[in-house]
Amino acid sequence: MSSLAFTACTNQIKPNFDDRNSQYYYCAILEAGISFNIMNKIGSNSNFNQNLNFLDKFEPKRDANYYKVIQKDKKIFLYGYSMRTHQLKELITVNAENNRLLYTKKLNSNLDKNRECYWTYHLNGTTLKSIETCDKTKNVRYFDYIPKWKSYGIRKHLIYQNNKLVTTFLHDEAYSSIKMYDENGTFIEEGKTMGESDFCIPFQSYSIE
């Protein structure tokens, strides 16, 4: 139902980043759905053109989104547009009261590849469970509340495909490393974790279709 709020939005815009009545940002940080943040505000048309030139020079085969942000009826709606074409590429809905993700949709030139996801949350004591459902894939994440941070830290991430568990990720107590297991619980590898905000300097690029 969240997607219905986006029906009035056009697939392409001509933004004016000097307009102080409109809010535009380069980054939408989801942080596993429970801690949403927008970063790197676009201050002017010249600022945008400067970063577009940077993208052309150093990543000519990639694109990046920028986001128009609108808040209405206790929800935040984000429209993600291509920096290169200004075509609508992504839709995001966030609960403005608790900053949690509710809905995402990634738009592709091939309509069969559009990816739509819904998020729900369940609190049990100090443990928060988030469920992200995207077609035949489901991501279930468990978070523990950390008093000194006054926020939640992720402990476990389960990935299901067609209702079958396929991958498990376990985080250490310091949230600095992560272990990956297959559907049988067999250890695969261990790696370091990195916050999503570390990938947005000043924007987050992706391969052009």
C-alpha positions in Angstrom: 0.0 0.0 0.0 2.9 2.3 0.5 3.6 2.4 -3.2 0.2 4.1 -3.8 1.6 7.3 -2.3 4.1 7.6 -5.2 1.5 7.6 -8.1 1.6 11.4 -8.5 5.3 11.5 -9.0 6.7 11.8 -12.6 9.3 9.5 -14.0 11.6 12.4 -14.9 12.1 15.8 -13.3 14.0 19.0 -14.0 15.3 19.8 -10.5 16.3 23.2 -9.3 18.8 22.6 -6.5 18.9 26.3 -5.7 15.2 26.2 -4.7 15.2 26.4 -0.9 11.6 25.0 -0.7 12.8 21.6 -2.0 15.0 19.2 -0.2 17.5 17.2 -2.2 20.2 14.8 -0.9 22.8 12.5 -2.5 22.5 9.7 0.0 19.7 7.6 1.6 21.3 5.4 4.3 19.0 2.6 5.3 21.2 0.8 7.9 19.3 -2.5 7.8 16.0 -0.8 7.9 15.9 0.3 11.6 18.0 3.5 11.4 17.3 5.7 8.4 19.4 8.7 7.6 19.7 11.2 4.7 23.1 12.7 4.1 25.0 15.1 1.9 22.5 17.8 1.0 22.7 19.2 -2.5 23.2 22.9 -1.9 23.0 24.3 -5.4 22.9 23.6 -9.1 26.7 24.3 -9.3 27.4 21.8 -6.5 25.4 19.2 -8.3 27.1 19.9 -11.7 30.5 19.7 -10.0 29.8 16.3 -8.6 28.3 15.1 -11.9 31.5 16.2 -13.6 33.4 14.2 -10.9 31.2 11.1 -11.7 31.9 11.6 -15.5 35.6 11.8 -15.0 36.3 9.1 -12.5 33.4 6.7 -13.0 32.2 7.1 -16.6 30.6 3.7 -16.7 28.6 4.2 -13.5 25.6 6.3 -12.3 24.4 7.5 -8.9 21.1 8.6 -7.5 20.0 11.7 -5.7 16.9 11.9 -3.6 14.0 14.4 -3.4 12.6 14.2 0.2 9.0 14.9 1.1 7.5 14.5 4.6 3.7 14.0 4.9 1.3 12.3 7.3 4.0 11.0 9.6 5.9 9.4 6.8 9.0 10.4 4.8 8.8 9.8 1.0 12.0 9.7 -1.1 12.2 9.7 -4.8 15.6 8.6 -6.1 16.6 10.0 -9.5 19.5 9.2 -11.8 22.2 11.9 -11.6 22.8 11.4 -15.4 19.3 11.3 -16.8 17.0 12.5 -14.0 14.9 9.4 -14.5 13.1 7.9 -11.5 15.1 4.9 -10.2 14.0 4.3 -6.6 11.1 4.8 -4.2 11.5 4.7 -0.4 9.0 5.2 2.4 10.1 5.7 6.0 8.1 6.0 9.3 9.0 9.5 10.4 8.1 8.8 14.0 10.8 6.1 14.6 12.9 6.4 11.4 12.3 2.9 10.3 12.1 1.7 6.8 8.6 0.6 5.5 8.9 0.2 1.7 11.4 0.3 -1.1 11.1 -0.2 -4.8 14.0 -0.1 -7.3 12.9 0.7 -10.9 14.7 -0.7 -13.9 14.4 -0.1 -17.6 13.3 -3.7 -17.9 10.0 -3.6 -15.9 10.3 -7.4 -15.2 13.3 -6.6 -13.0 11.6 -4.1 -10.7 12.3 -5.0 -7.1 9.7 -4.2 -4.4 10.3 -4.8 -0.7 8.2 -4.4 2.5 9.5 -4.2 6.0 7.8 -5.1 9.3 9.1 -5.1 12.9 8.5 -7.1 16.1 9.9 -6.1 19.5 10.4 -8.7 22.2 12.0 -7.3 25.3 15.3 -5.8 24.3 15.4 -7.7 21.0 14.1 -6.2 17.8 13.3 -8.4 14.8 13.0 -6.9 11.4 11.5 -8.8 8.4 12.2 -7.6 4.9 10.1 -9.3 2.2 11.1 -9.0 -1.4 9.2 -11.3 -3.8 10.6 -14.8 -3.1 13.4 -13.5 -0.8 13.1 -12.8 2.9 15.7 -11.2 5.2 15.2 -11.7 8.9 17.5 -9.6 11.2 17.8 -9.6 15.0 19.0 -6.6 16.9 19.9 -6.2 20.6 19.3 -2.9 22.3 22.6 -1.3 23.6 21.9 1.2 26.5 25.2 3.0 26.2 24.5 3.7 22.5 20.8 4.2 23.0 20.3 2.2 19.8 20.1 -1.3 18.4 23.1 -3.4 17.2 22.6 -6.2 14.7 23.4 -9.7 15.9 22.1 -12.1 13.3 20.9 -11.9 9.7 19.1 -14.8 8.1 18.4 -15.0 4.3 15.5 -17.2 3.0 14.8 -18.0 -0.6 11.4 -19.6 -1.4 11.0 -20.0 2.4 14.2 -22.0 2.7 17.1 -20.7 4.8 20.1 -20.2 2.5 22.6 -18.0 4.4 23.2 -16.9 8.0 25.4 -14.0 9.1 26.5 -13.7 12.7 28.1 -10.5 14.1 30.6 -10.3 16.9 30.0 -8.4 20.1 32.0 -5.4 18.9 30.1 -5.3 15.6 33.4 -5.2 13.8 33.4 -8.6 12.1 30.8 -11.0 10.6 30.8 -14.7 10.0 28.9 -16.3 7.1 27.3 -19.8 7.1 25.5 -21.8 4.4 22.1 -23.5 4.6 23.6 -26.4 6.5 25.3 -24.2 9.1 28.7 -24.8 7.6 31.1 -21.9 8.1 32.0 -20.2 4.8 34.1 -17.1 5.6 34.6 -14.2 8.0 34.9 -10.5 7.1 34.9 -7.0 8.4 31.7 -4.9 8.6 31.4 -1.4 7.3 28.6 1.1 7.8 26.5 2.1 4.7 27.4 5.8 5.3 31.0 4.9 4.5 30.0 4.3 0.9 28.4 7.7 0.3 31.2 10.2 -0.3 29.6 12.3 -1.6 27.2 9.8 -3.4 26.9 6.1 -3.9 27.5 4.9 -7.5 26.3 1.8 -9.2 26.8 0.1 -12.6 24.8 1.4 -15.5 22.4 -1.1 -16.9 
